[in-house]
């Protein structure tokens, strides 16, 4: 059922919702979409929390920042909660996105259908490689990176995605910022330097894999530890050593 308390206007939420809560809202939204697809119209906080992988007390507190408190004995109205979370995240409007870097990663991002269904439109793809510029990717013609500023202005780009090698990521970031883009998603293995007022989200797949490797190693009981100064044992290299990097991995993503 709909809560009697309406969510606050978006303009008043920026300083009122903790960053940790904002980071969990997309997880709640994904769980809610899953419930809606299964035809579930109402959900208890315990069920939604389990689907999102958090405890119910944290979920209820997070949703209270949106003005949503549910109804005792009934729970939350799924469709209305989807609206509340989407509205809070700014997903009730379309956000033009530009992807800089049309290598394997950039192509995968451009072909990902989930962006459009969540309110994001890939307006342009850019690259500097003459062999790629002019080619078609996901119904988009790859444009030269020299056109970045003009395309940002033409499409009123709100979000820039950097999928370039690390060596060119900062220069691309600087150009995006100078062109007026204040939200950047960075896939390059580099910490970007940006002025105040620019939001950067970093996605580093290698770091995530290393964290998983740590946990996998701890679960592998009895696996012999490599001796200091020795080579890899059972595929595990000593701490501090660097595995060889193939030319393919060193190239553009």
Secondary structure, DSSP 8 states (H G I E B T S, - for coil): ---SS----GGGTTTTS-HHHHHHHHHHHHHHHHHHHTT--EE-HHHHHHHHTS-HHHHHHHHHTTT---BTTTBEEHHHHHHHHHHHHTTTS-EEEEEE--SHHHHHHHT-THHHHTTEEEEEEEE--TTTTT-EETTEE-EEGGGHHHHHHHHT--EEEE-S-HHHHHHHHHHHHHTT--EEEE-SSS-----TT-EEEE--HHHHHHHHHHHHHHHSTT-----TT---BTTB--TT------HHHHS--
